[in-house]
Amino acid sequence: MLSIPLIAYATPEMTLWVVHPASIVLLIIYGAGLRMTHGMRADPMWTPRRTRLTRTDSPQEETDTLPAAPILALQLAGLIAVVGVAGWVIAESGSAIAQRAGLSQTVMGALFTAVANSLPELVTTVAAVRRGALQLAVGGIIGGNVYDVLFLAASDAAWDGGSIYHAMELRHVFLLALGILMTAVLLLGLIRRERSGPAGIGFESVAILALYGGAVALQLALG
């Protein structure tokens, strides 16, 4: 999905039903991915081999009495609304700060705004890990990143200036390529498992932190 915007950027500008065909392709890929994931769960073609180092989910048992499901659903809906309003405030604030501080909107969006938007996901991930729900944590991270790419399709539909992919700058192309590279490093870590690594984390985690840190330093240096 990260490669689709790069392909759209490198091809002639066009629109289909007021959006670039790449936006439609993103939606199709996302839907197909969900279908494939469901199919793999219902009828897996292979299963991972368990070893003495394999970790399984062991969520903590609920000790407190939780409210009824409808009440929890209303609470969740309310929190979603709060996050949505906060996102709008962050976007408006980030734009104003970038203008007054003389920073590129790309730098502000890719670094500061992106970090602020990811904090709720970070909190839920850490909470899931601490409760022993490892698959929930990993699924939230990977699934959240996949879903975030769909925002490009939504932005393309909301913008009336043509294809949003052809409004991208070279910095956006750099960030897309960086995302693909970091994902590839993560896949390498899934293939080449380590019993122990630097600072108690795997080589892929060290490489991802180094790539992100280098990218941040480069973007700030460019201004």
Number of C-alpha atoms within 10 A of each C-alpha: 16 18 13 16 24 19 12 19 19 10 11 9 15 14 13 11 8 15 21 22 16 24 26 14 14 20 17 11 13 16 12 12 13 12 11 12 13 12 12 13 9 9 9 10 8 7 7 6 6 9 7 5 7 8 10 11 12 11 13 11 7 7 6 6 6 9 9 8 9 9 11 12 12 11 12 12 12 12 12 12 12 11 14 12 11 14 15 11 12 18 16 11 13 17 17 13 14 16 13 9 8 10 15 16 17 18 19 21 18 16 15 13 19 14 13 14 16 12 11 11 15 15 10 15 20 14 13 19 17 13 15 17 18 19 13 15 21 14 12 17 16 12 13 13 13 15 13 11 18 18 13 17 22 13 15 21 18 13 12 11 11 17 25 22 25 18 12 14 11 9 14 17 16 13 17 17 15 17 18 15 14 19 16 14 19 18 12 13 16 12 9 11 12 12 8 10 13 9 8 10 12 18 20 22 17 15 15 19 13 12 17 15 12 12 16 15 12 11 18 14 8 11 13
